[in-house]
Amino acid sequence: MLAGCLMAVTPAQAGGLAEKAKAELEAFGSHAGYIVATIGPCGGGEGEVAFFTGQIRKMLDGIGGDEADFAIVHDAMGKGRAVAKPQGRDCTDQGGLDLATELGRLRDAVRDAGK
């Protein structure tokens, strides 16, 4: 469902991102946590959560992220998921596309800040 809307990753850059892009990593993770919060209400299960989390890791890998970067994102995902209040429109194709588009924009912000 939503995972199919994820944008392709870009070629890897050398080194981690946290030193230059910590705020951007946190924003990316928080939005990913919101998306995770929509999975259950939209009919998905923990398997889809695990798959989506793996996709987030691949997105980070694709822009030069490392374990420390993923730890920041994963922590922010948990915080974002805990406070998220998904809306019914998130389960629609357009809602999922909007969420994925924003995730791609935030990924690009991490990439750009980490240069």
N, C-alpha and C positions, 0 to 999 in steps of 0.2 A: 504494500500500500504506500505509505509515505516514503519508505526507504527507496522506492523506485523513482521518486522525485528528486533524490539527492543529485547535486551537480557533480560532475567529474572532478577528480582531484587534479592539481597542477603538478608539474615536475618538482621534485624535491630540491630544497636548498640545503646548504651545509649548515650544521649547527642547530641548537635549540632556539626557541623564540622567547622564553620567559623574561630574559633580561631586558628586552626592548618592547615586548608586547604583552605584559602581564594583564593589564586592564582589558585588552582586546581578547585575550584568552578567557578571562572570566566572563565577559559579555557573550562570547561564543558558547561557552559551557552553560551559562544560565539559560540561553535560548534553547540549547539542546535539551536541557532539563525540562523546559516547558513542553517541548515536543514529546519527550518521554512521558510526561504527565497526561498527554492526550491519548496515548496508546491504549490503555485499559478502557477508558470511556468510549473509545472508537471501535472496540471489539477485539483488540489485540491482547496478547498475553506476554508473560515474562520472556518467552523465546524471542518475540519481536523486539522487546527492550534490549536483550543481549545482542541481537543482530544490529540494531540501530547503534548501540554503543560501539560495536566493532566498526561500523561505518564511520563514526566520529573519529575513532583512532586512525583509520585509513586516511581520512581527510587531513588530519594533523601530520601524519607521516608524509603525505604528498606535498606539504608546504614546508617541510623541514623540522617538524616537531619531534621532540624526544620524550622519554619517560617522564621527566619533570614537567614538561608542558602538558602531557596527558593527565598527570596528577592534578594540576591546577584546573584543567577543564572538567575532569571527573568530579572534583570537589564542588565546583560551581554547578555542575549538572544536578548533583544531589540537593544543593540549596535551591536551585531553580525549580526542581520538581516538587520540593516540599511546600513552596509558597504558590505554585501555579494554580490558577483557577481556569481550566480549559473551558472554552465556549463550544456550544453545539456545532457551530459552523466549522470548527477545526476538523471535523470528520468528513467534510465534503471534499470533493476533488479540488475545488478552488481554495478552500481553507488549507488543505495539505500543501498545495503548490505555493501559497503565500508563505507558509511556515518554512518550506524548503528554500524558497528564494531568499528569505531573510537570513537563513542559516548560511547560505552561500555568500551573501554579502558580508556577514560577520567573519566567515572564514577568510575572505579576501582582505578584510581589515587586519586580521592577525598576520597574514602573509606580508602585507604592505608595511605594517609597523615593525615587523621583524627583520626587514631588509637592512 
